Amino acid sequence: MGKMAFTERDLREMPAYGIPEAAGYLRLPVSTLRAWLLGQRYRVGSAPKFFRPVIEIADAKHRQMSFINLAEAFVLAGIRREHGVPLQHVRKALDYVRKLFRSRRPLAEERFETDGVHLFVRRFGELVGVSQDGQMLMESMLRERLALVKHDPKGIPEKLVLFPAPKDKKQSADVVIDPRLSFGRPVLDGLGVRTSILFERFMAGDDVPDLARDYDAPPEAIQNAIRCELRAAA
């Protein structure tokens, strides 16, 4: 198949990330992400139980995620980190939104950023009995998280802001994952330079001003790329 046979949407849905690699980008335990994608068998006393997957993985046989899966897990991680409630409640709230939207992937769709968030939060509040203030905080958190998932005109995710720069810095300082660039590995937004390359050169002795000159990039962009790689290594 020729190089031009794949559309941009194809690239976003193709298996491209192993679970350990994606867990590193998302700062999640590998076991947690694996359970979200593949489910998990466990026992209660002598009775076997099965934890149903939350996200439909692109390639279950080879345990490979697509960029769309990465965006879904990114949003789900935000929900779980901020509120720390049992995942079964999150699952039920998502199932509720799925049925209303007739969608397999509400977390990855632009519609979730509008009325979908409100519906999810309302249903979530009914399930866990959170206060009105708690629901408002969750809705605000979700919208902030979703703002880091950039969509194309058709509402499909096309770029994930993995490590945003400080708000007073230029947009080009953001670290993003874009399936069209560097095989979907983290790059500097607008420049396309892989953060791993910048980090390797920095660790080898190149300083930030030299790297900024070599790549014609703002120094703060180089610094943010290094911070992103240091966080991933930690």
C-alpha positions as CSV (number, residue, x, y, z in Angstrom):
1,M,0.0,0.0,0.0
2,G,1.4,3.4,-1.0
3,K,2.3,6.1,1.5
4,M,-0.7,8.3,0.4
5,A,-3.1,5.5,1.0
6,F,-3.6,6.4,4.7
7,T,-5.8,9.3,5.6
8,E,-5.1,11.5,8.7
9,R,-8.0,9.8,10.4
10,D,-6.5,6.4,9.6
11,L,-3.3,7.5,11.4
12,R,-5.2,8.5,14.5
13,E,-6.9,5.1,14.7
14,M,-4.0,2.8,13.8
15,P,-2.4,0.8,16.6
16,A,0.8,2.8,17.5
17,Y,1.5,2.8,21.2
18,G,2.3,-0.1,23.6
19,I,0.6,0.1,27.0
20,P,3.8,0.7,29.0
21,E,4.8,3.5,26.6
22,A,1.4,5.2,26.8
23,A,1.3,4.9,30.6
24,G,4.6,6.8,30.7
25,Y,3.2,9.6,28.6
26,L,0.1,9.8,30.8
27,R,1.9,9.3,34.1
28,L,-0.3,6.3,35.0
29,P,0.6,2.9,36.5
30,V,0.9,0.4,33.7
31,S,-1.4,-2.0,35.5
32,T,-4.1,0.7,35.7
33,L,-4.0,1.6,32.0
34,R,-3.9,-2.1,31.1
35,A,-7.1,-2.7,33.2
36,W,-8.9,0.2,31.5
37,L,-8.0,-1.2,28.1
38,L,-8.1,-5.0,28.5
39,G,-10.1,-5.6,31.7
40,Q,-8.8,-7.6,34.6
41,R,-9.7,-10.9,36.2
42,Y,-9.9,-11.1,40.0
43,R,-11.6,-13.1,42.7
44,V,-13.9,-12.2,45.6
45,G,-13.6,-15.1,47.9
46,S,-13.9,-18.2,45.7
47,A,-15.9,-16.4,43.0
48,P,-14.1,-15.3,39.9
49,K,-14.9,-11.8,38.7
50,F,-14.0,-9.8,35.6
51,F,-13.3,-6.0,35.5
52,R,-14.8,-4.9,32.1
53,P,-12.6,-2.6,30.0
54,V,-13.5,1.1,30.0
55,I,-11.8,2.0,26.7
56,E,-12.0,-0.1,23.5
57,I,-8.4,-0.7,22.5
58,A,-7.4,-0.5,18.9
59,D,-5.6,-3.9,18.8
60,A,-6.4,-6.1,21.8
61,K,-4.4,-9.1,20.4
62,H,-1.1,-7.1,20.3
63,R,-2.1,-4.8,23.1
64,Q,-1.5,-1.7,21.0
65,M,-3.3,1.6,21.5
66,S,-4.2,4.2,18.8
67,F,-3.9,8.0,19.2
68,I,-7.6,8.1,19.8
69,N,-7.2,5.6,22.7
70,L,-4.5,7.9,24.0
71,A,-6.8,10.9,24.0
72,E,-9.5,8.9,25.7
73,A,-7.2,7.7,28.4
74,F,-5.8,11.2,28.9
75,V,-9.3,12.5,29.7
76,L,-10.2,9.5,31.9
77,A,-7.0,10.0,33.8
78,G,-8.0,13.5,34.6
79,I,-11.4,12.4,35.9
80,R,-9.8,9.7,38.1
81,R,-6.9,11.8,39.5
82,E,-9.1,14.8,40.5
83,H,-11.8,12.8,42.3
84,G,-10.4,9.4,43.2
85,V,-13.8,7.7,43.2
86,P,-14.6,4.1,42.3
87,L,-14.2,3.6,38.6
88,Q,-17.6,1.8,38.4
89,H,-19.3,5.1,38.9
90,V,-17.3,6.8,36.2
91,R,-18.1,3.8,33.9
92,K,-21.9,4.2,34.6
93,A,-21.8,7.9,33.9
94,L,-19.9,7.3,30.6
95,D,-22.4,4.6,29.6
96,Y,-25.2,7.1,30.2
97,V,-23.6,9.6,27.9
98,R,-22.8,6.9,25.3
99,K,-26.4,5.9,25.1
100,L,-27.6,9.5,24.6
101,F,-24.9,10.2,22.0
102,R,-25.0,6.7,20.5
103,S,-21.3,6.9,20.5
104,R,-18.6,4.3,21.2
105,R,-16.0,6.9,22.2
106,P,-17.7,9.9,23.9
107,L,-14.4,10.9,25.7
108,A,-12.8,11.4,22.2
109,E,-15.6,13.4,20.6
110,E,-15.9,17.1,20.4
111,R,-19.6,16.8,21.5
112,F,-18.4,15.7,24.9
113,E,-17.0,19.2,25.4
114,T,-20.4,20.8,25.2
115,D,-23.6,19.2,26.6
116,G,-21.9,15.9,27.1
117,V,-19.8,17.2,30.0
118,H,-22.8,18.5,31.7
119,L,-24.7,15.3,31.2
120,F,-21.7,13.2,32.5
121,V,-21.3,15.4,35.6
122,R,-25.0,15.3,36.3
123,R,-25.1,11.5,36.1
124,F,-21.9,11.2,38.0
125,G,-23.3,13.4,40.8
126,E,-26.4,11.2,41.0
127,L,-24.2,8.1,41.4
128,V,-21.8,9.4,44.0
129,G,-24.0,12.0,45.8
130,V,-21.5,14.9,45.3
131,S,-22.6,18.4,46.2
132,Q,-23.5,21.0,43.7
133,D,-20.2,22.7,44.3
134,G,-18.5,19.4,43.7
135,Q,-20.2,19.0,40.4
136,M,-19.3,22.5,39.3
137,L,-15.6,21.8,40.2
138,M,-15.7,18.6,38.2
139,E,-17.2,20.2,35.2
140,S,-14.6,23.0,35.4
141,M,-11.8,20.4,35.7
142,L,-13.1,18.4,32.8
143,R,-13.4,21.4,30.5
144,E,-9.8,22.4,31.3
145,R,-8.6,18.8,30.5
146,L,-10.6,18.6,27.3
147,A,-9.1,22.0,26.2
148,L,-5.8,20.1,25.9
149,V,-7.3,17.7,23.3
150,K,-7.4,19.6,20.0
151,H,-10.0,18.5,17.4
152,D,-10.3,18.8,13.6
153,P,-13.3,20.5,12.0
154,K,-15.1,17.1,12.1
155,G,-14.7,16.8,15.9
156,I,-12.1,14.1,15.8
157,P,-9.0,14.5,18.0
158,E,-5.9,15.5,16.0
159,K,-3.4,16.7,18.7
160,L,-2.9,16.1,22.4
161,V,-1.2,18.8,24.5
162,L,0.8,16.5,26.7
163,F,2.8,19.0,28.6
164,P,1.6,22.6,28.3
165,A,4.0,25.4,28.7
166,P,3.5,27.9,31.6
167,K,0.7,30.3,30.6
168,D,3.1,33.3,30.2
169,K,5.1,31.4,27.6
170,K,4.6,31.2,23.8
171,Q,2.3,28.5,22.4
172,S,5.3,26.9,20.6
173,A,6.7,25.9,24.0
174,D,3.9,23.3,24.4
175,V,4.9,19.6,24.1
176,V,2.3,17.8,22.0
177,I,1.5,14.3,20.5
178,D,0.4,14.6,16.9
179,P,0.0,11.3,15.0
180,R,1.2,13.1,11.8
181,L,4.6,13.9,13.3
182,S,7.5,11.7,14.4
183,F,5.3,8.6,14.4
184,G,3.1,10.1,17.1
185,R,5.9,10.7,19.7
186,P,6.1,13.8,21.8
187,V,7.3,16.9,19.9
188,L,7.5,20.6,20.4
189,D,4.4,22.2,19.0
190,G,4.9,24.2,15.8
191,L,8.5,22.9,15.4
192,G,8.1,19.1,15.2
193,V,11.3,18.4,17.1
194,R,11.1,15.3,19.2
195,T,11.6,16.0,22.9
196,S,13.6,12.9,23.4
197,I,16.3,14.2,21.0
198,L,16.5,17.5,22.8
199,F,16.8,15.7,26.1
200,E,19.5,13.4,24.9
201,R,21.6,16.3,23.6
202,F,21.0,18.2,26.8
203,M,22.2,15.2,28.9
204,A,25.2,14.9,26.6
205,G,26.3,18.4,27.4
206,D,24.6,20.8,25.0
207,D,23.1,23.8,26.9
208,V,19.7,25.4,26.3
209,P,20.9,28.4,24.3
210,D,22.9,26.2,21.9
211,L,19.9,23.9,21.4
212,A,17.6,26.9,20.9
213,R,19.9,28.3,18.2
214,D,20.3,24.9,16.5
215,Y,16.6,24.3,16.2
216,D,15.6,28.0,15.8
217,A,13.3,27.6,18.9
218,P,12.6,29.9,21.8
219,P,14.7,28.9,24.9
220,E,11.5,28.3,26.9
221,A,10.4,25.7,24.4
222,I,13.7,23.8,24.9
223,Q,13.3,24.1,28.6
224,N,9.7,22.8,28.5
225,A,10.8,19.8,26.4
226,I,13.5,18.9,28.9
227,R,11.0,19.3,31.8
228,C,8.6,16.9,30.0
229,E,11.3,14.3,29.5
230,L,12.5,14.6,33.1
231,R,8.9,14.1,34.4
232,A,8.5,11.0,32.2
233,A,11.8,9.6,33.5
234,A,10.7,10.2,37.1
